[in-house]
Amino acid sequence: MSDKKIIHVIGTGTIGEPLIGLLSDYKDKLGIDQVTFHKNSALKGDYTKVIDLQKRGAHLAVD
C-alpha cells in the first residue's frame, strides 16, 4: 500500500482560494498527490470560483 499525500483546505475565502490554486498548480513539484477543498456555504456567485479551482486540478469535497 502506498501512502498518498492529500492536502485538504477548508474554505475558499481570502486565504483558501489562492492557497488551493497554488497547491494545485505546483502539486507535482511539491510532491502532492491530490488537493481537495470544502466549501461550507455554496452561493450562486461562487460557482465560477469552484469551477476554476476544479479546472486547476483541485477536487471539491462535500457533506
C-alpha positions in Angstrom: 0.0 0.0 0.0 1.4 3.4 -1.0 0.9 6.5 1.1 -0.8 9.3 -0.8 -0.2 12.9 0.1 -3.5 14.6 0.1 -3.9 18.2 1.1 -7.4 19.3 2.3 -8.2 23.0 2.5 -11.3 24.1 4.4 -12.9 27.2 2.9 -12.4 29.3 -0.3 -12.1 32.7 1.2 -9.3 35.3 1.2 -6.7 32.7 2.1 -8.2 29.5 1.0 -8.8 30.2 -2.7 -5.3 31.3 -3.6 -3.8 28.6 -1.4 -5.9 25.9 -3.2 -4.8 27.4 -6.6 -1.1 27.4 -5.7 -1.2 23.9 -4.3 -3.0 22.7 -7.4 -0.6 24.4 -9.8 2.5 23.2 -8.0 1.4 19.8 -6.7 3.9 17.9 -8.8 6.8 20.0 -7.7 5.6 19.8 -4.0 5.1 16.0 -4.1 1.4 16.3 -3.5 -0.9 13.6 -5.0 -4.2 15.4 -4.6 -5.7 18.7 -3.4 -9.2 18.8 -2.1 -11.3 21.6 -0.7 -14.5 22.1 1.2 -17.0 24.9 0.6 -19.3 25.5 3.6 -21.9 27.7 2.1 -22.1 27.3 -1.7 -23.6 30.5 -3.0 -24.7 31.1 -6.6 -21.9 33.6 -7.1 -19.2 31.1 -6.0 -20.0 28.8 -9.0 -17.2 30.2 -11.2 -14.7 30.1 -8.3 -15.4 26.4 -7.7 -15.2 25.5 -11.4 -11.9 27.4 -11.8 -10.4 25.5 -8.9 -11.6 22.2 -10.3 -10.1 23.0 -13.7 -6.8 23.7 -12.0 -6.9 20.1 -10.6 -8.5 20.5 -7.1 -11.4 18.3 -6.0 -14.5 19.6 -4.2 -15.4 17.6 -1.1 -19.0 18.0 0.1 -21.0 16.9 3.1 
